[in-house]
Amino acid sequence: MPTDVQEAFGGRARLDVLIVSQPVEYGVAVCVRQQVEAAVAAGHDVVVAGPDSDEGPLAEGGGATGATHVALQLDRRPVPGDVSAVATLRRLARDRDVVHLHSSKAGAVGRAAIASLPRRARPAVVFTPHSWSWQVGGRLAGLYRVVERGLRDRCEAIVAVSEHEAAHGRAVLGARTDHMTVVPNGVDRDHFCPDGPVAPRDPTAPLIVCVGRLSRQKGQDVAIRALARVRVPDARLRLVGDEQPVGEAAHLRSLARSLGV
């Protein structure tokens, strides 16, 4: 543990940590799982709060890592149950050393809960949005901007996973974002390396590669539509990833056929 962090908590090497996540699958869940494993390995007491999941990176809240799991229902959109979630997180966060909130929903509910605690009982709060709420909020985007501005100062640190995400955040949250920092998601370079089987390709034809799960959120349909507008007849687009939800691969193939690419 870095010395400055130890000093912030009176020199203690063992911290009482609460990690909250709304997503229990895909990239956010993988990131949370790895963080939980690292915190447990470092000797901290870790509680993970989030929706129940029977499979995926956060099955049983990551309990296999040695952390304690607390079931906490969090829906992506605003729901009446958020009031209960605030009360639960208020209880869970009280007197802990650190709370790390993953996703915009956990960030909003968690910061609201902790802000209501007496100052002496408040933990240090870290918020990682993993994509800003207003970017996927649709008709509620305006409301999400207001909420994020209101909660901006209710944490010690905001962690963006890229410079692009940080720039979007600063544009909406305003000037007082000195507590925002960029910590890129890590890549296991032993697992994801250039050694191994190579997919066939025509070296004379331009090839565009898009890596990520096949889903509307990732925008492979945008890449396909763009390919149809490229004035290079032999240009190719290769999509690499599993489909989520099931049927997305068929949808993308159908789109490609309809556009003649």
BADO-794675 format. One record per residue: residue in three letters; chain; x, y, z of N, C-alpha, C in turn. Coordinates in steps of 0.02 Angstrom, whole numbers, plus 50000, padded with zeros to 5 digits. Atoms other than C-alpha are relative to their C-alpha. Layout:
ALA, A, X, Y, Z, X, Y, Z, X, Y, Z
...
END
This chain:
MET, A, 50042, 49940, 50000, 50000, 50000, 50000, 50044, 50062, 50000
PRO, A, 49960, 49939, 50002, 50070, 50173, 49956, 50002, 50034, 50068
THR, A, 49992, 49969, 49935, 50137, 50268, 50106, 49949, 50055, 50012
ASP, A, 50046, 49944, 49989, 50025, 50420, 50077, 49930, 49975, 50017
VAL, A, 50065, 50028, 49983, 49871, 50308, 50085, 50001, 49975, 50072
GLN, A, 49994, 50023, 49931, 49932, 50228, 50246, 49995, 50059, 50048
GLU, A, 50002, 49942, 49956, 49959, 50400, 50321, 49930, 50029, 50005
ALA, A, 50068, 49973, 49999, 49783, 50453, 50272, 49955, 49962, 50048
PHE, A, 50040, 50041, 49954, 49714, 50311, 50379, 50039, 49982, 50063
GLY, A, 49965, 50009, 49937, 49828, 50332, 50528, 50052, 49946, 50000
GLY, A, 49947, 50050, 50003, 49961, 50213, 50467, 49976, 49928, 49997
ARG, A, 50026, 50069, 50001, 49845, 50062, 50463, 50007, 49969, 49932
ALA, A, 49992, 50036, 50063, 49883, 49933, 50330, 49938, 49960, 49982
ARG, A, 50060, 50039, 50012, 49716, 49842, 50348, 49939, 50046, 50003
LEU, A, 50057, 49954, 50004, 49564, 49941, 50290, 49934, 49963, 49994
ASP, A, 50069, 50026, 50006, 49377, 49911, 50300, 49970, 50031, 49938
VAL, A, 50018, 49974, 50066, 49319, 49927, 50120, 49932, 49973, 49978
LEU, A, 50064, 50018, 50030, 49146, 49927, 50040, 50004, 50016, 49925
ILE, A, 50001, 49990, 50072, 49136, 49903, 49851, 49930, 49987, 49975
VAL, A, 50070, 50004, 50023, 48968, 49934, 49767, 49999, 50002, 49924
SER, A, 50006, 50002, 50073, 48924, 49888, 49587, 49928, 49986, 49980
GLN, A, 50065, 50016, 50029, 48762, 49896, 49491, 50006, 49946, 49947
PRO, A, 49993, 50055, 50048, 48821, 49791, 49342, 50031, 49939, 50032
VAL, A, 49971, 50062, 49976, 48859, 49609, 49378, 50027, 49958, 49942
GLU, A, 49974, 50035, 50059, 48917, 49563, 49202, 50038, 50049, 49957
TYR, A, 49961, 49962, 50049, 49026, 49623, 49059, 50061, 50033, 50032
GLY, A, 49937, 49971, 49981, 49176, 49737, 49078, 50002, 50030, 50070
VAL, A, 50001, 49970, 49933, 49123, 49830, 49235, 50009, 49947, 50053
ALA, A, 49997, 50054, 49951, 49099, 49668, 49329, 50070, 49969, 50002
VAL, A, 49932, 50026, 50002, 49269, 49604, 49272, 50047, 50046, 50039
CYS, A, 49958, 49950, 49966, 49351, 49765, 49334, 49988, 49996, 50076
VAL, A, 50016, 50003, 49929, 49260, 49753, 49502, 50028, 49936, 50031
ARG, A, 49974, 50064, 49975, 49305, 49570, 49523, 50076, 50004, 50012
GLN, A, 49928, 49995, 49993, 49489, 49607, 49494, 50019, 50046, 50058
GLN, A, 49987, 49955, 49944, 49483, 49751, 49617, 49988, 49966, 50067
VAL, A, 50015, 50037, 49938, 49402, 49642, 49749, 50056, 49950, 50015
GLU, A, 49946, 50049, 49990, 49533, 49506, 49724, 50064, 50034, 50025
ALA, A, 49939, 49965, 49981, 49674, 49633, 49738, 49995, 50026, 50072
ALA, A, 50009, 49973, 49932, 49601, 49712, 49896, 50004, 49945, 50052
VAL, A, 49997, 50056, 49954, 49578, 49543, 49980, 50071, 49974, 50006
ALA, A, 49930, 50023, 49999, 49754, 49489, 49931, 50045, 50047, 50039
ALA, A, 49961, 49951, 49964, 49820, 49649, 50008, 49984, 49999, 50075
GLY, A, 50015, 50008, 49929, 49741, 49599, 50174, 49944, 50044, 50026
HIS, A, 50054, 49957, 49977, 49593, 49718, 50179, 49936, 49960, 50012
ASP, A, 50066, 50030, 49989, 49420, 49674, 50245, 49952, 50030, 49948
VAL, A, 50038, 49976, 50058, 49306, 49686, 50092, 49929, 49973, 50001
VAL, A, 50071, 50017, 50010, 49117, 49688, 50075, 49980, 50024, 49930
VAL, A, 50023, 49983, 50067, 49041, 49685, 49900, 49923, 50003, 50002
ALA, A, 50072, 49992, 50002, 48864, 49752, 49879, 49977, 50008, 49928
GLY, A, 50027, 49996, 50068, 48764, 49727, 49719, 49948, 49948, 49989
PRO, A, 50052, 50049, 50015, 48627, 49627, 49635, 50027, 49928, 50003
ASP, A, 49981, 50071, 50001, 48630, 49438, 49656, 50013, 49977, 49929
SER, A, 49985, 50028, 50065, 48705, 49342, 49512, 50025, 49929, 50009
ASP, A, 49979, 50070, 49995, 48722, 49154, 49487, 50059, 49984, 49956
GLU, A, 49944, 50013, 50045, 48853, 49171, 49351, 50032, 50066, 49980
GLY, A, 49965, 49940, 50020, 48977, 49292, 49279, 50054, 50019, 50050
PRO, A, 49944, 49979, 49958, 49124, 49387, 49357, 49981, 50013, 50072
LEU, A, 50021, 49984, 49932, 49022, 49438, 49510, 49949, 49950, 50027
ALA, A, 50043, 50052, 49971, 48933, 49273, 49544, 50010, 49999, 50075
GLU, A, 49998, 49998, 49927, 48889, 49276, 49728, 50041, 50060, 50024
GLY, A, 49966, 49939, 49979, 48960, 49451, 49735, 50075, 49996, 50002
GLY, A, 49928, 50009, 49997, 49135, 49389, 49705, 50021, 49965, 50064
GLY, A, 49987, 50032, 49936, 49122, 49286, 49863, 50057, 49950, 49998
ALA, A, 49946, 50049, 50006, 49246, 49159, 49795, 50068, 50032, 50013
THR, A, 49936, 49966, 49989, 49381, 49291, 49816, 50015, 50009, 50074
GLY, A, 49989, 49989, 49928, 49360, 49296, 50005, 49965, 50061, 50026
ALA, A, 50039, 49942, 49977, 49250, 49450, 50012, 49932, 49978, 50024
THR, A, 50068, 50012, 49977, 49081, 49459, 50098, 49952, 50032, 49951
HIS, A, 50048, 49973, 50047, 48931, 49482, 49984, 49936, 50020, 50035
VAL, A, 50065, 49976, 49976, 48777, 49586, 50026, 49956, 50013, 49940
ALA, A, 50046, 49990, 50057, 48631, 49575, 49905, 49969, 50070, 50003
LEU, A, 50028, 49932, 50004, 48578, 49749, 49850, 49972, 50010, 49930
GLN, A, 50032, 49993, 50065, 48453, 49771, 49710, 50010, 50071, 49974
LEU, A, 49989, 49935, 50032, 48507, 49913, 49596, 49980, 49994, 49926
ASP, A, 50021, 49998, 50069, 48417, 49946, 49432, 50033, 50059, 49965
ARG, A, 49964, 49948, 50036, 48499, 50049, 49297, 49962, 50066, 49999
ARG, A, 50041, 49940, 50005, 48354, 50171, 49282, 49972, 50017, 50069
PRO, A, 50030, 49982, 49935, 48273, 50268, 49427, 49937, 49959, 50013
VAL, A, 50058, 50040, 49980, 48148, 50158, 49520, 49984, 50015, 50073
PRO, A, 50017, 49988, 49929, 48053, 50171, 49686, 50046, 49965, 50049
GLY, A, 49956, 50038, 49956, 48169, 50040, 49759, 50065, 50035, 50017
ASP, A, 49938, 49963, 49986, 48311, 50167, 49755, 49999, 50028, 50071
VAL, A, 50005, 49974, 49932, 48246, 50237, 49920, 50025, 49948, 50050
SER, A, 49977, 50054, 49957, 48275, 50069, 50003, 50074, 49989, 49991
ALA, A, 49928, 50009, 50013, 48446, 50055, 49920, 50041, 50053, 50036
VAL, A, 49966, 49947, 49964, 48497, 50223, 49993, 50005, 49983, 50073
ALA, A, 50000, 50018, 49928, 48447, 50165, 50167, 50049, 49943, 50014
THR, A, 49954, 50057, 49990, 48543, 50001, 50146, 50073, 50022, 49996
LEU, A, 49931, 49978, 50008, 48701, 50086, 50084, 50020, 50048, 50057
ARG, A, 49985, 49956, 49942, 48690, 50215, 50224, 50023, 49958, 50059
ARG, A, 49982, 50045, 49945, 48697, 50072, 50348, 50067, 49965, 49986
LEU, A, 49939, 50036, 50018, 48834, 49977, 50255, 50062, 50044, 50001
ALA, A, 49942, 49956, 50007, 48946, 50128, 50229, 50022, 50032, 50066
ARG, A, 49985, 49965, 49937, 48939, 50197, 50405, 50064, 49973, 50033
ASP, A, 49938, 50015, 49963, 49110, 50200, 50491, 50050, 49957, 49962
ARG, A, 49949, 50035, 50039, 49201, 50110, 50350, 50056, 50048, 49982
ASP, A, 49944, 49958, 50021, 49369, 50173, 50289, 49991, 50026, 49930
VAL, A, 50004, 49981, 50071, 49338, 50173, 50102, 49938, 49968, 49969
VAL, A, 50054, 50027, 50041, 49187, 50152, 49987, 50016, 50016, 49927
HIS, A, 49988, 49991, 50072, 49214, 50126, 49800, 49936, 49982, 49963
LEU, A, 50064, 50007, 50035, 49058, 50151, 49692, 50013, 49992, 49925
HIS, A, 49991, 50014, 50071, 49056, 50074, 49518, 49935, 50006, 49962
SER, A, 50057, 49986, 50044, 48933, 50134, 49384, 49963, 50062, 50024
SER, A, 50035, 49938, 49984, 48829, 50292, 49378, 49945, 49989, 50052
LYS, A, 50055, 50012, 49953, 48684, 50212, 49472, 50027, 49989, 50071
ALA, A, 49970, 50010, 49935, 48791, 50149, 49616, 50029, 50066, 50026
GLY, A, 49970, 49936, 49980, 48879, 50318, 49615, 49948, 50049, 50027
ALA, A, 50052, 49953, 49978, 48717, 50417, 49632, 49970, 49977, 50066
VAL, A, 50032, 50025, 49939, 48635, 50306, 49763, 50050, 50000, 50058
GLY, A, 49950, 50004, 49947, 48797, 50281, 49861, 50019, 50068, 50026
ARG, A, 49980, 49934, 49977, 48848, 50463, 49867, 49943, 50035, 50038
ALA, A, 50056, 49972, 49963, 48673, 50515, 49919, 49995, 49971, 50069
ALA, A, 50004, 50033, 49935, 48675, 50387, 50059, 50055, 50024, 50047
ILE, A, 49944, 49981, 49957, 48847, 50435, 50124, 49997, 50074, 50020
ALA, A, 50006, 49929, 49983, 48811, 50622, 50116, 49953, 50011, 50058
SER, A, 50049, 49993, 49946, 48669, 50593, 50240, 50028, 49977, 50068
LEU, A, 49970, 50023, 49938, 48787, 50517, 50370, 50031, 50058, 50039
PRO, A, 49962, 49950, 49961, 48860, 50619, 50514, 50072, 50002, 49974
ARG, A, 49934, 49992, 50030, 49029, 50687, 50458, 50051, 49951, 50029
ARG, A, 49951, 50043, 49968, 49126, 50583, 50585, 49992, 49927, 49979
ALA, A, 50013, 50070, 50019, 49047, 50422, 50516, 50009, 49988, 49925
ARG, A, 49995, 50007, 50073, 49080, 50456, 50331, 50067, 49970, 49979
PRO, A, 49938, 50028, 50027, 49207, 50350, 50238, 50027, 50044, 49944
ALA, A, 49975, 49970, 50062, 49320, 50411, 50099, 49965, 49966, 49942
VAL, A, 50042, 50026, 50055, 49223, 50390, 49936, 50036, 50008, 49933
VAL, A, 49973, 50000, 50068, 49288, 50344, 49763, 49943, 49980, 49953
PHE, A, 50054, 50014, 50049, 49169, 50347, 49613, 50030, 49989, 49931
THR, A, 49980, 50016, 50069, 49205, 50262, 49446, 49937, 49991, 49958
PRO, A, 50063, 50004, 50038, 49063, 50295, 49322, 49998, 49945, 49947
HIS, A, 49999, 50048, 50055, 49119, 50174, 49184, 49951, 50022, 49945
SER, A, 50043, 49968, 50049, 49031, 50289, 49058, 49948, 50042, 50037
TRP, A, 50044, 49953, 49965, 48931, 50441, 49111, 49927, 49986, 49987
SER, A, 50072, 50016, 50003, 48746, 50422, 49145, 49965, 50037, 49943
TRP, A, 50035, 49961, 50051, 48694, 50561, 49026, 50015, 49976, 49929
GLN, A, 49983, 50024, 50067, 48780, 50475, 48880, 49955, 49943, 49977
VAL, A, 50045, 50055, 50017, 48658, 50329, 48887, 49931, 50011, 50031
GLY, A, 50062, 49986, 49963, 48514, 50416, 48976, 49939, 50012, 49958
GLY, A, 50058, 49988, 50043, 48404, 50449, 48825, 49962, 50062, 50022
ARG, A, 50042, 49943, 49982, 48258, 50561, 48875, 50016, 50027, 50070
LEU, A, 49983, 49979, 49932, 48325, 50569, 49054, 50070, 50030, 50004
ALA, A, 49931, 49975, 50000, 48497, 50634, 49002, 50006, 50066, 50037
GLY, A, 49998, 49935, 49966, 48457, 50810, 49063, 49996, 49993, 50075
LEU, A, 50006, 50013, 49928, 48404, 50746, 49234, 50065, 49972, 50027
TYR, A, 49938, 50030, 49977, 48561, 50641, 49248, 50056, 50052, 50006
ARG, A, 49949, 49947, 49995, 48670, 50793, 49213, 49991, 50041, 50064
VAL, A, 50014, 49962, 49939, 48585, 50888, 49354, 50021, 49961, 50062
VAL, A, 49982, 50043, 49943, 48607, 50741, 49474, 50076, 49996, 50008
GLU, A, 49927, 50007, 49996, 48791, 50719, 49431, 50033, 50065, 50023
ARG, A, 49972, 49936, 49977, 48826, 50905, 49455, 49988, 50008, 50075
GLY, A, 50016, 49993, 49929, 48739, 50900, 49624, 50042, 49955, 50045
LEU, A, 49962, 50048, 49960, 48840, 50749, 49682, 50075, 50004, 49987
ARG, A, 49929, 49995, 50022, 49006, 50803, 49604, 50048, 50004, 50059
ASP, A, 49953, 49988, 49945, 49085, 50857, 49769, 49988, 49952, 50058
ARG, A, 50016, 50046, 49946, 49015, 50712, 49872, 50045, 49939, 49999
CYS, A, 49951, 50055, 50000, 49170, 50605, 49848, 50070, 50029, 50000
GLU, A, 49930, 49978, 49999, 49357, 50616, 49871, 50033, 49993, 49932
ALA, A, 49968, 50011, 50066, 49398, 50551, 49697, 49948, 49973, 49951
ILE, A, 50037, 50028, 50057, 49314, 50521, 49529, 50051, 49970, 49953
VAL, A, 49952, 50035, 50043, 49404, 50393, 49422, 49969, 49988, 49931
ALA, A, 50020, 50013, 50070, 49382, 50399, 49233, 50047, 49947, 49972
VAL, A, 49959, 50054, 50027, 49443, 50250, 49134, 50037, 50019, 49935
SER, A, 49964, 49977, 50059, 49506, 50355, 48988, 50000, 50076, 50000
GLU, A, 49998, 49927, 50007, 49554, 50534, 48943, 49936, 50025, 49966
HIS, A, 50062, 49981, 50034, 49401, 50537, 48829, 49942, 50006, 50050
GLU, A, 50052, 49998, 49950, 49285, 50495, 48974, 50010, 50059, 50048
ALA, A, 49986, 49944, 49955, 49371, 50624, 49085, 49980, 50066, 49967
ALA, A, 50017, 49938, 50035, 49349, 50759, 48953, 49925, 50011, 49998
HIS, A, 50073, 49995, 49999, 49163, 50722, 48939, 49975, 50020, 50069
GLY, A, 50020, 49983, 49933, 49148, 50730, 49127, 50013, 50072, 50018
ARG, A, 49984, 49931, 49985, 49236, 50896, 49144, 49956, 50049, 49963
ALA, A, 50043, 49956, 50040, 49130, 50972, 49005, 49932, 50009, 50033
VAL, A, 50067, 49996, 49969, 48970, 50934, 49102, 50004, 50021, 50073
LEU, A, 49997, 49987, 49929, 49027, 50942, 49283, 50029, 50068, 50017
GLY, A, 49975, 49933, 49988, 49116, 51109, 49265, 50072, 50001, 50025
ALA, A, 49930, 49987, 49983, 49277, 51181, 49333, 50025, 49962, 50060
ARG, A, 49977, 50029, 49938, 49281, 51100, 49504, 50006, 49924, 49994
THR, A, 49990, 50072, 50010, 49345, 50930, 49448, 50073, 49982, 50012
ASP, A, 49931, 50016, 49984, 49520, 50931, 49522, 50007, 49930, 50030
HIS, A, 49997, 50067, 49969, 49475, 50768, 49610, 49986, 49945, 49950
MET, A, 50008, 50051, 50052, 49449, 50680, 49443, 50068, 49978, 49974
THR, A, 49937, 50026, 50026, 49590, 50567, 49386, 49986, 49945, 49950
VAL, A, 50008, 50052, 50051, 49616, 50444, 49243, 50041, 49939, 50021
VAL, A, 49967, 50064, 49988, 49657, 50262, 49282, 49975, 49951, 49947
PRO, A, 50024, 50043, 50055, 49645, 50161, 49120, 49990, 49928, 50024
ASN, A, 50011, 50071, 49986, 49574, 49985, 49130, 50062, 49961, 49978
GLY, A, 49940, 50038, 50016, 49716, 49860, 49133, 49986, 49945, 49949
VAL, A, 50003, 50055, 50048, 49752, 49727, 49002, 50052, 49947, 50019
ASP, A, 49954, 50055, 49985, 49828, 49557, 49040, 50040, 49984, 49937
ARG, A, 49960, 50007, 50062, 49968, 49560, 48912, 50029, 49930, 49991
ASP, A, 49980, 50070, 50009, 50014, 49379, 48947, 49945, 49960, 49965
HIS, A, 50057, 50035, 50031, 49839, 49324, 48895, 49984, 50029, 49932
PHE, A, 50016, 49967, 50063, 49806, 49452, 48759, 50066, 50022, 49968
CYS, A, 49935, 49986, 50031, 49966, 49444, 48657, 49998, 49979, 49927
PRO, A, 50001, 50015, 50072, 50010, 49433, 48472, 50023, 49929, 49983
ASP, A, 49977, 50068, 50014, 50082, 49257, 48489, 49940, 49953, 49996
GLY, A, 50054, 50048, 50006, 49968, 49118, 48430, 49969, 50000, 49931
PRO, A, 50032, 50005, 50066, 49847, 49080, 48287, 49984, 50069, 49971
VAL, A, 50014, 49937, 50035, 49824, 49218, 48158, 49943, 49989, 49952
ALA, A, 50057, 50006, 50045, 49660, 49245, 48067, 50022, 50014, 49928
PRO, A, 49980, 49988, 50070, 49674, 49236, 47877, 49976, 50068, 49975
ARG, A, 50021, 49936, 50031, 49668, 49397, 47776, 50036, 50009, 49934
ASP, A, 49969, 49981, 50063, 49705, 49466, 47605, 50044, 50061, 50013
PRO, A, 49956, 49944, 49984, 49859, 49577, 47629, 49993, 50060, 49954
THR, A, 50007, 49944, 50047, 49811, 49683, 47479, 49936, 50039, 50013
ALA, A, 50064, 49967, 49987, 49638, 49730, 47548, 50001, 50034, 50068
PRO, A, 50004, 49965, 49936, 49612, 49862, 47685, 49955, 49961, 50048
LEU, A, 50038, 50038, 49950, 49552, 49777, 47845, 49989, 50044, 50062
ILE, A, 50018, 49964, 49939, 49461, 49863, 47989, 49978, 49948, 50051
VAL, A, 50017, 50048, 49947, 49448, 49766, 48153, 49968, 50036, 50058
CYS, A, 50037, 49973, 49943, 49323, 49802, 48291, 49995, 49945, 50053
VAL, A, 49999, 50051, 49947, 49349, 49708, 48456, 49954, 50021, 50057
GLY, A, 50047, 49986, 49945, 49211, 49699, 48587, 49939, 49957, 49993
ARG, A, 50059, 50042, 50005, 49055, 49604, 48630, 49951, 50030, 49950
LEU, A, 50048, 49977, 50050, 48923, 49613, 48494, 49936, 50022, 50035
SER, A, 50060, 49973, 49968, 48789, 49727, 48565, 49989, 50070, 49973
ARG, A, 50016, 49934, 50025, 48701, 49886, 48519, 50041, 50054, 50034
GLN, A, 49962, 49951, 49962, 48795, 49979, 48655, 50069, 50011, 49970
LYS, A, 49933, 49994, 50027, 48961, 49944, 48569, 50002, 50032, 49930
GLY, A, 50004, 49962, 50062, 48902, 50016, 48403, 50029, 49966, 49939
GLN, A, 49975, 50033, 50062, 48956, 49882, 48279, 49957, 50018, 49940
ASP, A, 50044, 49981, 50056, 48806, 49933, 48174, 50024, 50066, 49968
VAL, A, 49972, 49938, 50027, 48886, 50106, 48156, 50059, 49985, 49955
ALA, A, 49942, 50019, 50041, 49046, 50025, 48091, 49978, 49970, 49934
ILE, A, 50025, 50031, 50062, 48947, 49923, 47964, 49972, 50054, 49953
ARG, A, 50028, 49946, 50042, 48853, 50077, 47902, 50056, 50044, 49972
ALA, A, 49943, 49960, 50025, 49018, 50171, 47889, 50036, 49964, 49944
LEU, A, 49967, 50039, 50053, 49094, 50030, 47787, 49963, 50007, 49934
ALA, A, 50040, 49993, 50061, 48951, 50047, 47663, 50013, 50066, 49965
ARG, A, 49988, 49933, 50029, 49003, 50229, 47636, 50073, 50009, 49979
VAL, A, 49929, 49996, 50019, 49189, 50193, 47612, 50007, 49985, 49926
ARG, A, 49994, 50009, 50072, 49235, 50212, 47429, 50062, 49959, 49982
VAL, A, 49946, 50048, 50015, 49358, 50067, 47431, 49966, 49932, 49993
PRO, A, 50041, 50060, 50011, 49272, 49915, 47353, 50023, 49938, 50039
ASP, A, 49977, 50061, 49968, 49384, 49783, 47433, 50012, 50007, 50075
ALA, A, 49991, 49990, 49928, 49384, 49856, 47610, 49957, 49950, 50038
ARG, A, 50035, 50050, 49960, 49332, 49731, 47744, 49997, 50022, 50073
LEU, A, 50009, 49987, 49929, 49268, 49744, 47922, 49995, 49933, 50036
ARG, A, 50001, 50062, 49961, 49303, 49605, 48048, 49979, 50016, 50071
LEU, A, 50024, 49991, 49932, 49204, 49599, 48211, 50024, 49941, 50043
VAL, A, 49972, 50052, 49956, 49285, 49503, 48355, 49966, 50006, 50068
GLY, A, 50031, 49999, 49934, 49184, 49457, 48510, 49939, 49955, 50002
ASP, A, 50061, 50039, 49990, 49041, 49356, 48583, 49939, 50046, 49994
GLU, A, 50061, 49959, 50005, 48862, 49412, 48560, 49964, 50003, 50067
GLN, A, 50042, 49988, 49942, 48761, 49486, 48702, 49956, 50060, 49983
PRO, A, 50039, 50061, 49989, 48614, 49476, 48687, 50005, 49951, 49942
VAL, A, 50003, 50051, 50053, 48590, 49316, 48587, 49958, 50027, 49942
GLY, A, 50035, 49975, 50059, 48537, 49360, 48410, 50032, 50061, 49970
GLU, A, 49969, 49938, 50025, 48646, 49514, 48392, 50043, 49985, 49939
ALA, A, 49958, 50017, 50057, 48767, 49425, 48274, 49958, 49993, 49936
ALA, A, 50044, 50008, 50058, 48624, 49376, 48158, 49974, 50068, 49976
HIS, A, 50024, 49933, 50018, 48558, 49555, 48164, 50054, 50038, 49961
LEU, A, 49946, 49963, 50033, 48728, 49625, 48114, 50014, 49971, 49931
ARG, A, 49991, 50031, 50067, 48748, 49498, 47972, 49946, 50023, 49952
SER, A, 50056, 49977, 50042, 48576, 49546, 47908, 50009, 50072, 49978
LEU, A, 49988, 49930, 50017, 48621, 49730, 47914, 50054, 50005, 49947
ALA, A, 49945, 49998, 50049, 48783, 49698, 47819, 49975, 49978, 49930
ARG, A, 50027, 50024, 50064, 48691, 49600, 47684, 49955, 50053, 49968
SER, A, 50046, 49950, 50027, 48559, 49737, 47666, 50037, 50060, 49971
LEU, A, 49960, 49943, 50024, 48697, 49866, 47638, 50051, 49979, 49947
GLY, A, 49955, 50024, 50052, 48795, 49756, 47519, 50073, 49999, 50019
VAL, A, 49929, 50003, 49977, 48953, 49743, 47625, 50011, 49934, 50036
END
